[in-house]
Amino acid sequence: MPDKLSSIFEEAIAKQIFSGGQVWLESNSQVLAHCSFGTTAYDAPYSHTVTNQTLYDVASLTKLFTTTALLIALRQAEFSIETPLAEFFPEFATHDKRSITLRDLLQHNSGIDLAIQSLIAISPDEWITHIAQAPLHSEPKTKVLYSCTNFFLLARVIELICKQPLDDYITTQILQPLQMQRTAWLPRSHFTLEEIAPTERDEEHLWHGVVHDEAARTWQEFTGHASCGNSGLFSTAEDLAKFAAMWCHNGTYQSMQILTREEVESIFDNPARELNPIARRGLGWQLNATFFMSEKAPADAAGHTGFTGPTLWLSRSTGHICIILNNRVYPTRDTLSRFPYHRRIARWLINQAI
């Protein structure tokens, strides 16, 4: 591990930002760092040395897989991202919601402002109706407001098109072709607890090998399927690098075409402007988000973060891939921000090419 990186990790661990993690740093198809550091927890019996094989709950990085699955499904069924949501769910054919399109959901400017965690008090059978009946925070297409509910709806659209659960579809269309063998929806079915980093702990529960997101847990318990659309995947930095490389190489991985070049390029088409004057929302991806990519990130940088601690961003023009995994919510979500450390790691990566 390069000394500069090592010092960043040591400082973060000492300040209990996170207890350990993994990084994959790549530039122009050259891997500059693939290493692990620290432990999976601060205390026994949950503390194990992090290796490159340790699985982390990647939380909202799952949205990138939902985005990819949607692009594949729309192509196969000859639908467009401009298709109104009401074409799939008539509940949204109301005067205030009939203009919401799949693009609006992908870009988080649908106007929907219902926290998906608020749905766990009712049966998931009622979620779509409840979302459709809730008032919008703004007129569709006028304001970006990040909401997991958008991706819950996109997941259900994919399932209607493909006639199978989203977790099965993502597995066959993305995970298996990319040979992501240490990526799983229900990791305790395939790996030991020692191979999985725990997330949050309270007096009654330890979330270990079980998805951290409350709505995703409710969805799994009710349906028996693992993808609510916004969260659910567990993975390693190395596996996520395969996914990122596919996006960097115009949808291709080891000569296998997962997405078309046009689909990859579409994430940059007509981005929605966020309140942050620099950051924008592409299709599922956040663009130019310096708060985790650093101010040195290439102009075409696209990425995402997750509540449990992960960061993934890439640049197609420079071949940069930056993946940082940690469980910053262990033992509690009330921790200091990990983003200053993620920015420092990003600067280290970018400086290697200067």
BELMOUR-V626482 format. One line per field, one symbol per residue. phi: phi as a letter, one per 30 degrees, with the letter a starting at -180 (. if undefined). A space follows every 50 residues. Layout:
phi = ???
//
This chain:
phi = .eeddeddddddddchdadllbbbbbbhicdcabbbaibdadbdccdbdd cdcdcbdchddeedddedddddddddciccdddddddcbeecdcdcbddd cdedddchbdjdbcdddddddbdeeceddddddddddadeicadbdbdee dddddddedddchaedddddddcbddedhddcbadbdddbbdddcbddcd bbdcbbdbibedddddddddddcicccdjcakdcacdddddddddeddch icbhicdcbdeddddddcdhdcdcdddcdbcddiccchcddbcidcdedc dbaabbedkdbbbbbddcidbbbbcacddcdbddcddddedddddddeed ddcd
//
